[in-house]
Amino acid sequence: MGKVIISKILKRIFRKKRYSTKEQRKNREKKTIIEIAEKVIEEENKTASLENRLDQKMSEFLNKTHQLLF
């Protein structure tokens, strides 16, 4: 039992540190924010494209109905 505790303590002392520096954390956060912003812009562009097509179809429809009425 004592050997197990000692071996765990030694492993904890000598294990590889996985801590990141503040700069690394900030860079990761920036990268994540940039990725999210790129996805948002991409989705906005898709939405704008769809809205433009919808506007075009609506104006074509209104022109055709106007021509039929007059």
DOTIFI-125469 format. One line per field, with one value per residue (C-alpha): residue number from 1; residue in three letters; x, y, z. Coordinates in nm, 3 decimals, padded with zeros to 5 digits. Example, Ala and Ser with C-alpha at 12.3 -4.5 7.8 and 13.67 -1.06 7.14 Angstrom:
# residues 2
pos (1;2)
code (ala;ser)
X (01.230;01.367)
Y (-00.450;-00.106)
Z (00.780;00.714)
//
This chain:
# residues 70
pos (1;2;3;4;5;6;7;8;9;10;11;12;13;14;15;16;17;18;19;20;21;22;23;24;25;26;27;28;29;30;31;32;33;34;35;36;37;38;39;40;41;42;43;44;45;46;47;48;49;50;51;52;53;54;55;56;57;58;59;60;61;62;63;64;65;66;67;68;69;70)
code (met;gly;lys;val;ile;ile;ser;lys;ile;leu;lys;arg;ile;phe;arg;lys;lys;arg;tyr;ser;thr;lys;glu;gln;arg;lys;asn;arg;glu;lys;lys;thr;ile;ile;glu;ile;ala;glu;lys;val;ile;glu;glu;glu;asn;lys;thr;ala;ser;leu;glu;asn;arg;leu;asp;gln;lys;met;ser;glu;phe;leu;asn;lys;thr;his;gln;leu;leu;phe)
X (00.000;00.282;00.458;00.145;00.113;00.484;00.470;00.166;00.340;00.653;00.448;00.269;00.598;00.773;00.487;00.498;00.344;00.049;-00.007;-00.025;00.104;-00.125;-00.008;-00.095;-00.442;-00.498;-00.388;-00.626;-00.910;-00.829;-00.820;-01.159;-01.309;-01.171;-01.314;-01.655;-01.645;-01.554;-01.848;-02.084;-01.965;-02.003;-02.361;-02.444;-02.316;-02.532;-02.834;-02.769;-02.739;-03.069;-03.239;-03.115;-03.253;-03.582;-03.605;-03.535;-03.804;-04.053;-03.989;-04.024;-04.351;-04.482;-04.385;-04.565;-04.879;-04.870;-04.846;-05.138;-05.355;-05.292)
Y (00.000;00.239;00.159;00.245;00.585;00.660;00.555;00.776;01.070;01.014;00.985;01.309;01.488;01.365;01.361;01.591;01.927;02.006;02.360;02.629;02.980;03.281;03.365;03.017;03.039;03.383;03.255;02.961;03.194;03.428;03.136;03.016;03.365;03.403;03.064;03.158;03.496;03.328;03.088;03.376;03.572;03.265;03.211;03.580;03.561;03.256;03.431;03.747;03.539;03.364;03.696;03.843;03.547;03.571;03.945;03.879;03.610;03.832;04.123;03.892;03.760;04.111;04.224;03.928;03.982;04.354;04.278;04.035;04.284;04.577)
Z (00.000;00.085;-00.244;-00.441;-00.276;-00.324;-00.691;-00.749;-00.585;-00.796;-01.115;-01.028;-00.966;-01.281;-01.528;-01.825;-01.758;-01.982;-01.872;-02.136;-02.105;-02.106;-02.456;-02.584;-02.427;-02.582;-02.923;-02.894;-02.796;-03.086;-03.327;-03.202;-03.230;-03.584;-03.686;-03.548;-03.726;-04.056;-04.022;-03.941;-04.245;-04.464;-04.344;-04.391;-04.749;-04.816;-04.668;-04.872;-05.189;-05.115;-05.036;-05.366;-05.560;-05.374;-05.448;-05.813;-05.833;-05.654;-05.889;-06.192;-06.051;-05.984;-06.335;-06.492;-06.283;-06.362;-06.734;-06.711;-06.527;-06.762)
//
